[in-house]
């Protein structure tokens, strides 16, 4: 009977640690995050409006930067695009 009570207590504690506490931790908002939200809204108002051409040029520039970064990466595993085994 003692072993059953010990296991029950241990199982209850384990379930609480694995399920309840991570959910509670996700719901908390650190105070620094609340400050960042107010700063980002004031920065958004101060930002310069972009024209469509500037947006496209910026996107192309970012794509070139990504291409340069990815140039030397090697795939860890090769996939077969045709789906044949």
C-alpha positions as a Markdown table, in Angstrom:
| # | Residue | x | y | z |
|---|---|---|---|---|
| 1 | Unk | 0.0 | 0.0 | 0.0 |
| 2 | Unk | 2.9 | 2.3 | 0.8 |
| 3 | Unk | 4.4 | 1.8 | -2.7 |
| 4 | Unk | 1.1 | 2.7 | -4.3 |
| 5 | Unk | 0.9 | 6.0 | -2.4 |
| 6 | Unk | 4.5 | 6.8 | -3.3 |
| 7 | Unk | 3.9 | 6.1 | -6.9 |
| 8 | Unk | 0.7 | 8.1 | -6.9 |
| 9 | Unk | 2.4 | 11.1 | -5.3 |
| 10 | Unk | 5.3 | 10.9 | -7.7 |
| 11 | Unk | 3.0 | 10.6 | -10.7 |
| 12 | Unk | 1.0 | 13.6 | -9.6 |
| 13 | Unk | 4.1 | 15.7 | -9.2 |
| 14 | Unk | 5.5 | 14.6 | -12.5 |
| 15 | Unk | 2.3 | 15.4 | -14.3 |
| 16 | Unk | 2.2 | 18.9 | -12.7 |
| 17 | Unk | 5.7 | 19.6 | -13.7 |
| 18 | Unk | 5.3 | 18.5 | -17.2 |
| 19 | Unk | 1.9 | 19.9 | -18.1 |
| 20 | Unk | 0.7 | 22.6 | -15.7 |
| 21 | Unk | 3.9 | 24.6 | -15.2 |
| 22 | Unk | 4.8 | 25.1 | -18.9 |
| 23 | Unk | 1.3 | 26.3 | -19.6 |
| 24 | Unk | 1.5 | 28.8 | -16.7 |
| 25 | Unk | 4.9 | 30.0 | -17.9 |
| 26 | Unk | 3.6 | 30.7 | -21.4 |
| 27 | Unk | 0.8 | 32.9 | -20.0 |
| 28 | Unk | 3.2 | 35.3 | -18.1 |
| 29 | Unk | 4.3 | 38.5 | -19.9 |
| 30 | Unk | 7.6 | 39.9 | -18.8 |
| 31 | Unk | 7.6 | 43.6 | -18.0 |
| 32 | Unk | 10.3 | 44.3 | -20.6 |
| 33 | Unk | 8.0 | 43.0 | -23.4 |
| 34 | Unk | 5.3 | 45.4 | -22.5 |
| 35 | Unk | 7.8 | 48.3 | -22.8 |
| 36 | Unk | 8.9 | 47.1 | -26.2 |
| 37 | Unk | 5.4 | 47.1 | -27.5 |
| 38 | Unk | 5.0 | 50.8 | -26.7 |
| 39 | Unk | 8.3 | 51.7 | -28.2 |
| 40 | Unk | 7.6 | 49.8 | -31.4 |
| 41 | Unk | 4.3 | 51.7 | -31.9 |
| 42 | Unk | 6.1 | 55.0 | -31.5 |
| 43 | Unk | 8.9 | 53.9 | -33.9 |
| 44 | Unk | 6.3 | 52.8 | -36.4 |
| 45 | Unk | 4.8 | 56.3 | -36.5 |
| 46 | Unk | 8.3 | 57.8 | -37.0 |
| 47 | Unk | 9.2 | 55.4 | -39.9 |
| 48 | Unk | 9.5 | 56.7 | -43.5 |
| 49 | Unk | 6.8 | 55.5 | -45.8 |
| 50 | Unk | 8.1 | 53.4 | -48.7 |
| 51 | Unk | 7.1 | 53.5 | -52.3 |
| 52 | Unk | 6.4 | 50.3 | -54.1 |
| 53 | Unk | 9.7 | 50.6 | -56.1 |
| 54 | Unk | 11.7 | 51.1 | -52.9 |
| 55 | Unk | 10.0 | 48.1 | -51.4 |
| 56 | Unk | 10.8 | 45.9 | -54.4 |
| 57 | Unk | 14.4 | 47.1 | -54.5 |
| 58 | Unk | 14.8 | 46.4 | -50.7 |
| 59 | Unk | 13.3 | 42.9 | -51.3 |
| 60 | Unk | 15.7 | 42.2 | -54.1 |
| 61 | Unk | 18.7 | 43.4 | -52.0 |
| 62 | Unk | 17.6 | 41.1 | -49.1 |
| 63 | Unk | 17.3 | 38.2 | -51.5 |
| 64 | Unk | 20.8 | 38.8 | -52.8 |
| 65 | Unk | 22.1 | 38.9 | -49.2 |
| 66 | Unk | 20.4 | 35.6 | -48.5 |
| 67 | Unk | 21.9 | 34.1 | -51.7 |
| 68 | Unk | 25.4 | 35.1 | -50.6 |
| 69 | Unk | 24.9 | 33.7 | -47.1 |
| 70 | Unk | 23.5 | 30.4 | -48.4 |
| 71 | Unk | 26.2 | 29.9 | -51.1 |
| 72 | Unk | 28.6 | 27.9 | -48.8 |
| 73 | Unk | 26.0 | 25.8 | -47.0 |
| 74 | Unk | 25.9 | 22.1 | -47.9 |
| 75 | Unk | 22.7 | 20.1 | -47.4 |
| 76 | Unk | 22.9 | 17.5 | -44.6 |
| 77 | Unk | 20.7 | 15.1 | -46.5 |
| 78 | Unk | 19.8 | 15.0 | -50.2 |
| 79 | Unk | 16.1 | 14.5 | -51.2 |
| 80 | Unk | 14.8 | 13.0 | -54.3 |
| 81 | Unk | 12.6 | 15.6 | -56.0 |
| 82 | Unk | 10.9 | 13.1 | -58.4 |
| 83 | Unk | 9.6 | 11.0 | -55.5 |
| 84 | Unk | 11.1 | 7.7 | -57.0 |
| 85 | Unk | 12.6 | 5.4 | -54.5 |
